[in-house]
């Protein structure tokens, strides 16, 4: 007597499942680099919370590494920015080498959830904990302080909406007629860059401005989280400002921005990411006031771009 009953004839699969036998090495390495940047940013955020001073008699002496380099929080924020650069490069390399695949797109989204979803949220919690611990404001769902609970909830909402944003992007990217010319909603790398840039900026500020940023950062994360899942159109930065033939004045503006960035790195970075995050709502408001309802007209996508793997920053 057989232990397991045989499958009915109609239930036997007629075709073997397709197995993944090879992957594109170079784009995958860039994507994994993006993922590892997110992992390292989370690690530095956790290390920063280890040196939190909750006493009223002054700050703990910083560890040797923080005296030699920027703080652990700044390192974590910088790694998120590096992950953004790698996220841009993996899509560009995949298109340049004609190795865009569905596997690459799925891996890219998984890496983005970590680097641009989980890492900024944990960085926000670590920063609030480090700056406001002496005021008994510790981010937690069971914190005794209202702001501590609110900060944790804002970070949790950010993670959830970042994951929804990336899943929605993957689903819509597979649909026929998907518009590659604009983003619908703020891209997750740009949202993460807003959080990271503010944390980098606070390194150059005094104690009072740092505390102000610590109070408002959870709410900034909440705002950009809702911008991610909105339907507000955002221009693709590289297509509008860097690729193709542009007016001469635009080249001059880019050179001026680079010069200012070289002198004032953190403030310029904050200004750029906040300007991009606000550009979508501002352009939408201007079009509504002018009676226009369509998204801004930009150049049609290239043939390769119409079939590229999903990439939030590409």
PyMOL commands that set and color helices and strands:
alter all, ss='L'
color gray80, all
select helices_A, chain A and resi 9-11+25-50+64-68+72-96+102-135+146-173+188-204+207-228+237-241+248-263+265-289+305-307
alter helices_A, ss='H'
color red, helices_A
select strands_A, chain A and resi 182-184+233-235
alter strands_A, ss='S'
color yellow, strands_A
deselect
rebuild
show_as cartoon
